[in-house]
């Protein structure tokens, strides 16, 4: 069966990752009618497989990408204020040693190899300090503390490290729950009037009579649906080129470079709450980050990935590489047996012809084609600059819509984020006061996931049993019901790996029980 909408929407967005949802939210908030289609779950690809950081990209300074770093540094605090529940400040410890080396292909390494050939590719300490000085000052930092020098022989951060590391620099960046960020953008867009369609694949998009005629298919039922739009945004991430050539059937030389970034999650490797920024002898860097209270996240790699339709996996070689990299720093070796989970995502970078994956630009590129009905193709981008990318995208689109209002997203809170950054602890205490059956970990998890909406999920509950089925790891039926009703969750995987990371704590049988519950709930709703 095929249906068609009567009136065209102003903007149709293909792709439910962070760029697509960010653009949809921005557009609908300017008074435009918006529809978005995502062929799977929101954030199911790249946007749930990041290193979970709002960061300026310290290493991008070596590529002279000053504008990108400055924009990202400014955005850290703008975004932190808008979502203090799912984002928070973190301190990064950068241990120093004489064998730290540049990637030989960076512009900085080439300059220093010419000026200081005796360094043989090593990063001098003064250069790192200069980079951190720029990092502290490029973005007009107001909330986050600046860089300081750390004596690792005395500081707690030195205890898990090998004794050869005596000095470090410590600087600021921010954590972000990446897949929750995507969902909150989609929710806010929908609350402002957008139509969000998940598990809906765009089959074709063709210009006709000054409009885009778009055919979609519900991937679960096979039902076809037609809609029309005045403008099209292709934010399909790794599939952006496939949409151009396949869905729109256009010849284009524009390309996307697929770079696979893999991560491992291990048992907790250190007791403090700071992160480590490790530099390798091969010129690469990795992070070791406290993760979900009881774990450590280590990543990432940069490997070429040839086909977007081939699911990225963290290979044994990549996992071993990350273990070895971390073991060069930690006093106790990190082994494959320490790994409790691994994941991988594909970054859809703009193909600028760089010779290596790590050298490929992280700048986003917005390609507007105006031949009748306009289409904007979105290449690249990073999660920290998604809001600025959305504003830049709208700057290209609004000339076609004189009724569109001005940029508005800076400082506007995400759902659940309507409180100050420093009030998180107070929110957790208040939640426990109002719901005494919550233990510390449960209350913290709910505030960190839902912020001021946590009490709405808990409702009038006087005990844990009032929340319905206990699926384990503090996940209740009441929370699952909320995720299905408000956050587009349809499967157990949506719940335990994208709306949360409770998959780290739940066993196979428990996850299956969640899936059965959700399926029964959907069946009841359809009757």
KAZIGI-V223272 format. One record per pair of residues at least 12 apart in sequence whose ideal C-beta (glycine too) atoms are under 7 Angstrom apart, sorted by the first residue. I is the first residue (numbers start at 1). J is the second residue. If there is no record, write none. Layout:
BEGIN
I;J
I;J
END
This chain:
BEGIN
1;223
2;224
2;225
2;226
3;225
3;226
4;226
4;227
5;227
5;228
8;211
8;228
8;229
8;230
9;33
9;34
9;35
9;227
9;229
10;32
10;33
10;34
10;230
10;231
10;401
11;27
11;32
11;34
11;229
11;231
11;233
11;397
12;35
12;212
12;214
12;227
12;229
12;232
13;34
13;36
13;233
13;235
14;37
14;202
14;233
14;234
14;235
14;236
14;243
15;38
15;235
15;236
15;237
16;36
16;38
16;42
16;186
16;198
17;43
17;45
17;46
17;47
17;182
17;235
17;237
18;47
18;181
18;182
18;383
18;386
19;235
19;378
19;381
19;386
19;389
20;36
20;235
21;36
21;42
21;182
21;185
21;186
21;189
22;185
22;386
22;387
22;389
22;390
23;233
23;235
23;390
23;393
24;36
24;189
24;194
25;185
25;188
25;189
25;409
26;390
26;391
26;394
26;409
27;394
28;189
28;192
28;193
28;194
29;192
29;408
29;409
30;394
30;404
30;405
30;408
31;403
31;404
31;405
32;401
32;404
34;189
34;194
35;194
35;195
35;227
36;194
36;196
36;197
37;197
37;200
37;202
37;216
38;197
38;198
38;200
39;199
39;200
39;201
39;219
40;199
41;198
41;494
41;498
42;182
42;183
42;186
42;198
42;488
43;178
43;179
43;182
43;183
43;498
44;498
45;237
45;238
45;345
45;346
46;237
46;238
46;345
46;346
46;347
46;348
47;178
47;179
47;182
48;178
48;179
48;498
49;343
49;344
49;345
50;178
50;345
50;383
51;263
51;287
51;299
51;300
52;175
52;176
52;177
52;178
53;173
53;174
53;175
53;176
54;76
54;79
54;80
54;87
54;173
54;174
54;176
54;384
55;72
55;76
55;173
55;174
55;384
56;69
56;72
56;73
56;76
56;135
56;139
57;69
57;72
57;362
58;131
58;135
59;285
60;362
61;131
61;134
62;102
62;106
62;108
63;106
63;107
64;107
65;362
65;363
68;362
68;363
69;138
70;138
70;139
71;385
71;388
72;384
72;385
73;135
73;138
73;139
74;139
74;140
75;384
75;385
75;387
75;388
76;139
76;144
76;173
76;174
76;384
77;141
77;142
77;143
77;144
78;410
78;411
79;387
80;143
80;174
80;421
81;411
81;421
82;411
82;412
82;413
82;414
82;417
83;181
83;184
83;414
83;417
84;417
84;419
84;420
84;421
84;424
85;416
85;417
85;447
85;448
85;450
85;451
86;176
86;177
86;180
86;181
86;448
87;174
87;175
87;176
88;174
88;175
89;144
89;172
89;174
90;173
90;174
90;175
90;275
91;170
91;172
91;274
91;275
92;170
92;171
92;173
92;275
92;277
93;150
93;157
93;168
93;170
93;274
93;275
93;276
93;277
94;168
94;169
94;171
94;277
95;152
95;161
95;165
95;168
95;329
96;125
96;167
96;168
97;164
97;165
98;122
99;122
99;281
100;122
100;123
100;279
101;121
101;122
101;123
101;281
101;283
102;121
102;123
102;283
103;283
103;284
103;358
103;359
104;121
104;283
105;355
105;356
105;359
109;121
123;279
128;169
129;169
132;147
132;169
132;171
135;171
143;421
144;172
145;172
147;169
147;170
147;171
148;170
149;167
149;169
150;168
150;169
150;170
151;167
152;165
152;166
152;167
152;168
153;166
156;272
157;272
157;274
160;269
160;270
160;330
160;331
161;329
161;330
161;331
162;329
162;331
165;329
176;383
178;383
179;498
180;449
180;499
183;487
183;488
183;499
184;414
184;415
186;488
187;415
187;486
187;487
188;414
188;415
196;488
197;216
198;488
199;218
199;219
199;220
199;490
200;216
200;218
200;219
201;216
201;217
201;219
202;214
202;216
202;247
203;215
203;216
203;217
204;247
205;232
205;247
205;248
207;372
207;373
210;372
210;373
211;228
211;229
211;230
211;373
212;228
212;229
212;232
212;373
213;226
213;228
214;226
214;227
214;228
214;229
230;373
230;400
231;373
231;374
231;397
231;400
232;373
232;375
233;376
233;378
233;393
234;375
234;376
234;377
234;378
235;378
237;348
238;256
238;258
238;308
238;346
238;348
239;308
240;256
240;348
240;377
240;378
240;379
241;254
241;255
241;256
242;308
244;377
254;367
254;377
254;379
255;351
256;348
256;349
256;350
256;351
256;379
257;349
257;350
257;351
257;360
258;305
258;306
258;308
258;346
258;348
259;302
259;303
259;304
259;305
259;347
259;349
259;357
259;360
260;303
260;305
260;312
260;344
260;346
261;299
261;300
261;301
261;302
261;344
261;345
261;347
262;299
262;300
262;301
262;314
262;318
262;342
262;344
263;297
263;298
263;299
263;300
263;314
263;342
263;343
264;298
264;299
264;314
264;319
264;322
264;339
264;342
265;291
265;295
265;297
265;339
265;340
265;341
265;342
266;295
266;296
266;298
266;334
266;338
266;339
266;340
267;295
267;338
267;340
268;294
268;295
268;296
269;288
269;296
269;330
269;334
273;290
275;287
275;288
275;289
275;290
276;288
276;329
278;325
278;326
278;329
280;325
284;358
286;298
286;299
286;300
286;322
286;325
286;326
287;299
288;326
292;501
292;504
293;441
295;340
295;504
298;322
298;326
299;322
301;318
301;321
301;322
302;357
302;358
303;318
303;357
304;357
305;346
308;346
312;344
312;345
312;346
313;344
314;342
314;343
314;344
319;336
319;339
319;342
320;336
323;335
323;336
340;504
341;504
348;379
348;380
349;361
349;362
349;380
350;363
350;365
350;379
350;380
361;380
362;380
362;382
363;380
364;378
364;379
364;380
364;381
364;389
365;379
365;380
366;378
366;392
366;393
366;396
367;379
368;396
374;397
374;400
376;393
376;396
376;397
378;393
387;409
391;407
415;453
416;450
416;451
416;452
416;453
417;451
418;452
419;451
419;452
424;447
427;447
428;443
428;444
428;447
431;443
431;446
431;447
431;454
431;455
434;455
435;458
435;461
437;463
437;464
442;474
445;474
449;500
457;478
457;479
457;482
458;478
459;478
469;517
471;510
471;513
471;514
472;506
472;510
473;502
473;505
473;506
475;502
477;517
480;495
480;514
480;517
480;518
483;495
483;499
484;518
484;521
487;499
490;518
491;515
491;518
492;511
492;514
492;515
492;518
495;514
496;511
496;514
END
